[in-house]
Amino acid sequence: MKTLLTGGAILTMEGPEPELIFGDLGIDGSTIAFVGEKPPSFIPDRALDASGSIVMPGLIDAHTHIAMSLMRHYADDLPFWNWLFERIIPLEGKLSERYVYDGSMLSIVEMIRGGITCFADMYFNMNAVAQATMESGLRANLSRGLSYEGPGSLGKLDDTRAFHAEWQGRGGGRIRVDVGPHAIYTCPPDFLKKAVDLAGELDARIHMHLSESRKEVADCLKEHGKSPIALVRDLGLFSIKTYAAHCVHLDDEDIGILKEHDVAVINNPASNLKLGNGFAPVAKLLAAGVCLGLGTDGSASNNNLNMFEEINLAALVNKGIAEDPTAVSAYTALRMATIGGARALGLDAVTGSLKAGKKADIILVDAESPHFYPRNSVSAALVYAAQASDVKTVLCDGELLMADRRLVNLDEERICARAQESAAAMTGNAHFLP
């Protein structure tokens, strides 16, 4: 099918400075055919009116755990280690494939409504996550979370191998499988080396939490005499293309290691702030030339999957920390959520910007609301004023997933009801509405 988007302001995210094109955008099947002037030979099967809208790449949530939406509003206002080991991990012991599927579908509805077309997920029961992704039409890098509780945990490596064999490249290439060692405090060195070997065997990327909390760093220094970044480097992790979530507590040596080994850092501002873990040195990482993406983390720590909120925080908090309003510009924050995330996931030839030949992962942001006026700067409007609810139309891989704020293929009411049932069965909490 050929689709024509007409009348919008097209923000390509192609270069280091904003490029805004007033014209048309054509899609042939799953691929962008042109941006700008419509060739006479392009005869569309359908046309979508983009007037009054900003046409831009779909947002990329480069670190999340989507099934954790079932734990939303369950363990709030707690220190990180109490939150994780006393509230979340015990609840995760109750997870079933059905629960993971229901939580994933709930998050997928939220992601589509908020303009996310691609995400990177690390969790358990990943066949259920992959099935939900397949049905949704979204693009994803998926990792089976790896942690070590004893010799039986070695079977998780085989799970990853089998998951890769079943799902890698499915959905016309929308699904990619990575290797997901959870963290240094759940993966001892010998187990971590096995995960690295597996990633090499599968030619997959590594998705891992690193240097998220002060305690993680302090414990690593005490036990190994080096930072988490230096430890995993010495274990060979960075011989594999890696995207590292959080990286909140870094020194200059750590930043140099990340740059030297081309490690991408995924900033998760809301989660880091809510759990009291601090805030990553984004301005320093950018200055060093490190690739940066943005993520929401899971809904158990963030409570939403709102990438517009993450974009806003990435720009604002860095200005406050640095006491420098130029530390992270609006356009830089937008790049973190689009082409930066694509590069981190190894998808920059596929998505993250709008140009001919890339996949048609596109959102239309309604710019008719009062907070978009006056229309002085498209970047500033999107970063400092836009809301997730401003997204009105979403396409991924050329398929229409939401049209004028109506989900095309998913039954939102049924998905929310099932998620409520599953969450109540896990937590024992009653519905707070009659």
N, C-alpha and C positions, 0 to 999 in steps of 0.2 A: 504493500500500500504506500502511496505517496501522500504526504501531509504537508500543507503549507500554513505557516504561522504568519499572519499579516498584521502590520500596524503597530508593532511593539518597539520599545527601545531595547536593543540587544546589547547586553553587557557580556562581552566574549570571554573575559578573564584570561586572555591569551598572552598579554605582555606585562612588563613591570609597572606600567601605568594604565589607568582605566581606558578602555576602548569601547565607545558607545556607538553603535550603528543603528541608524533609523532606516529600516527596510524590512525585507522578508527573510524568512528562514525556511528552507525546504528539507524535508526528510524523505528518504527513499528506503523503505523497509525499516531497518534498525539504525540506519546511518544518516548523519547530516550530509545533505547533498550540496548545499550552498548556504552562505550567509551574506545577506545584502540584497543585491539586485537579482530578481528571478530571471533565469534564462528562458527564452521563448519555448524551448523544448521541454521544460518541466511542466507537466500537466497533472495537477493534484487530483487525488481521489476524494480528499476532504480538505476543508480549510478551517482553521481555528483563528478566531478574531483575538488578537493580542493587544488591541488598542487600549490605552490606559494602563498597560502593564510593562513591567521590566521583565524581559526574557533573559534568563541566565542559566548557567549550568546547575544541575541538581546538586544539593549539598551532600558532603561526604562525612559521615560520622565514623571516624577512623579508629574509635575504641569504644566498645560497648559490650553489654551482656544482656541481650534483649529479653530473655526469659525472666530476668529479675524484676520485670514489671509487676509480677505477682507479689513481690515483697515491697512494693511502693507504699510509703506512709506506714511502714511497719517498725522500723528500727531507726528512729530519728534522734538527733541531738545527743549523740553518743561519741566518745572518743573512738578513733579509728580501730584500735585493736580490740576494744570491747564490742564495737559494732560488728567486726568481722568474725571474731572467734566465739563470742557469746550469743550473738543473735542470728547472723547470716548463715554461717557454716552449719550450725545445727538444723536450721530450716531447710538448707539445701539437701540434707540427708533424706528429706521426705519427697524430693522431686521424682516425678515419673515422666515418661515420654509424653503423656497427655498434658501434664502440667506445663512442661517446657514448651510444647506446641501452643497451648493456649496463651501462655505469657508472651511467646514470640509473635503470635498473631495480633495480640493487643498492642504490642510495641510497633508492629508494622503499620497498623492503622494510624498510630500517632506519627510515625516517621513520614508516611506519605502525606498526611495532612500538613506537616511542617516542612515539606520540600526536600526531604532526604531521599536520594535515589540510590545511594550506595553506602554500605556500612561494613565495619570489620568487627566480628563477634568472636568472643572466646567464652565457652561454657561447657556444659555437660549435655548428654543425650542429644548430640549434635545432628543426628539424623532427623530429629523433630524440628530443629532450627532450619536445617536445609530444606525440609519439606515445606515449611511455612514460607521460606524465601522463594522457593520454586513457584508456589501458588501465587505469591504476591506480585511477581514481576520485577522485584528489586534486584539490584546487583550487590554481591557480598563476597568478602574474604572471610572464611569461616575456619575456626581453630578449635579443636577439642582441648579443653583446659587440662594441663598435665601437672600433677602434684604427686609427691612421694610419701606414702604412709607405711611402706614396707615392701618386701619382694613382690607381693601381688600387684603392686602399682606398675610393674613393668608391662603388664597387660595393656595399660593405657597407650603405650607406644604402638602396640598391634592394633588397638582401636583406631588410632590416628591413621595408620597405614591402610586399614580397611575403609575408613571414612574417605580418604583420598581416592582410593580405587573406585568407590561408588559415585562420588559427587564431583570430582575435579572436572571442570569444563561443562557441567550440566547447564541446562537452560540457555543453550547457544553461547556458552562462555560466560554467562552471568555469575556463575558460582565458581570460586576458586578456593582451594583448601590450603591453609597454612599450618604451621606447627606452633603450638601454644604453651610453652612452659610458663607456669603461672607467675612465679617470683622466686628470688633466691632463698627466701625463708620457707618455701614449700618444695623447693627442688634442690636437694643437696648436689654438690659438684659432680659426682659420678653419674647421677641421674640426668643432670643438665647436659653433660657431654653426650649421653645417649640421645637426648632430644636434638642436639646439634647434628649428630650423625644421621638421624632420621630425616631432618630437613635437607641435608645434603643428598641423601638417597632419593628423596621425592622431588628435588629441585623446587623446594617451597621456601617461602619467607618464614621468618620467626616473628611472632607477636608475643610480647612479654611485658609485664609490669616491672618497672625499675625505679629505684630511688624515690619511692612514693612518700615515705614518712621519715622523720628524723630517727625514729627507733630502728627502722630497717638499716639505715646508713650506720648508725652507732653500733649496732650488733655486728654488722659486717666488718667494720673496722676492728672491733674487739676480737672477733673470731678469726679473721683472715688477714688483718693488717692492711687492708685496702678497701676502697669504696666498692659499692655494688657494680659500678660501671667498669672499674679496673678488674674486678673479679671475673665478670663474664667475658671481658676481652681476653683475659689470660686463659680462660677455659675454652676459647675458640668460638664463642657465640657469634662474634662479629665477622667471622669468615663467611657467614650466611647473611644475606640481606635481611635487616632487622628493622622493625618499627616498635619503638619502646614507649609504652604508655606512662604518663606522668612526668618522670624526671624532674621532680620538684626540687630536690636537695642535691645540687651539683656544685662542684668547685671548678676553677678554671681548667684544671687538669682533665676533669671529666668531660667538659665541653670540648676540649681539644681531642680527646679520644673519640667522641661521637662524630666530630667533623672528619677526623682522619679515616674512620671506617665507614663513612657515609651512612650512619645510623639516622633514621628518621625519628623525631620526637613527636608524640601525640599529646598535646596539651589538653587537660580536662579541667577547665577553670572552676565550674560550679561544684563538681564533686570534691576537688581539692579544698575549696573554701568551706564547703559544708561539713566535711570531716575534720576540718581544722589542721590539714596537713601543710598548709602554706600555699605558695604560688610559684610556679616554675619561672626560671629566669629567661623569659621568652625574648626580651630585647637582646640579651647577651648571646643567646643561641642564634638569633637572626643575624646579629653582627658577625658571628663566627662563620656564617654560611651554612648552618645546619638546616636540613629540611624539616619544616614544621607542619603538622596537621592538627586538626581539632577533633575532640570526641566528647561525648556526653557522659561516658562511663555508664553503668547500669542504673536503672530507675530506683534501686534500693538505696543508692547513695546520692543521687541527683534529684529524684522524684519526677523528672521529666526527660524527654528526648528532644529538647528544643534547641536546635543548632543556632538559631538566631540569638538566643540568650548566650550561648557560648561565644559567638562572634563578638557580641557586645562586651562581654566580660574580658575577652582576650585583649580588646583594644583599651578598655577603661582601666582595668586593674593595673596593667603594666605602666600606664601613664602615672598612676598614683604611687606605685612602688618606686619608680625611677624619679618621681617628681619632675617628669619631663613629658609634656603633652605630645611630643613628636616620637615617643618611644616605639609605639606600634600604631601606624596609621590605619584609618578605616579600610583602605584598599588592601593593606597587608593582612588584616584580619580576615577579609573576604577570601584572599588567596589561600590562607590556611584552611579554610572550610571547603575549598574547591580544588584547585590544581595542586595545592600543597598536600592535601589528603590523598589525591590520586597518585602523586609521586611516591608517597610513603607506602602505598599499597601495591606499587608496581603497575598502576593502571593509567599513567599519564598519557600513553598513546591511545587510550580507549575513551577516557572521560575526564572531567575536571575543567574543561573549557569548551567553547563552541567554535568549531571550525569544520570545514568539509573533510569528511573521512572519519571523524570521530563518531562514537555511538551517540544516539539522540537521547541523552539523559538531560532533560530540560525542565525548568519550572517557570511558571508565569506568576509574578508577584504583583498583586493588585496595588497600583500606586495612586488610586483615587481617594484614599482615606485622608482626612485632614492632616495627619502627621507626616504626610509626604509633601505637603505644601509649605512654603514655596519650593519649587524644584530647582534648587541651586546645585546640588551635588548628589549624583546617584549613589556613590559609595557611602557618603555620610548618611543619607536617608536609609540605606539598607542596614547599616551597622548601628546607628544611634537611635533610630526611630522604628524600624520595621518590626513587626511581630510575626510569629509563626502562622497566625491566623490570616495574614495577608496573602499567603500562598493560595492561589485559586485553581491552578491547573498543573498537573505533573505528568511527564512522560519519562519512561525509562526503556532503553533499548528500542525506542520508537513506538512503544505501546502506551496507550493512554490509560493511566492509572487513576487519575482524578480529573474531572472536568467541571469547572465552575463550582468547586468545593464539594462535588459529589463523587464519592468513591465509585469507580466503574465496575469492579469485579468482586468487591468484598462486602459482606453483610456486617456492617459495623455494629449494629445492635446485638446481633447474635454473638459476635466475637467478644464484646464487652460483657455480656451475660455469662458466657462460658468462663471467661477469665475471673469474674467475681466468684463463681462457684468453685473453681480450682483454688483460688487464693483462700477462700473461707475454709476449704477442706484442709489446706496446709496449716494455716495459722490458728484456726478455731475462732477467729474474730467474726463478729456479726456485721452485717451491712449497717453502715451508720445512717442510712435513710430508711424510712418505713416502707 
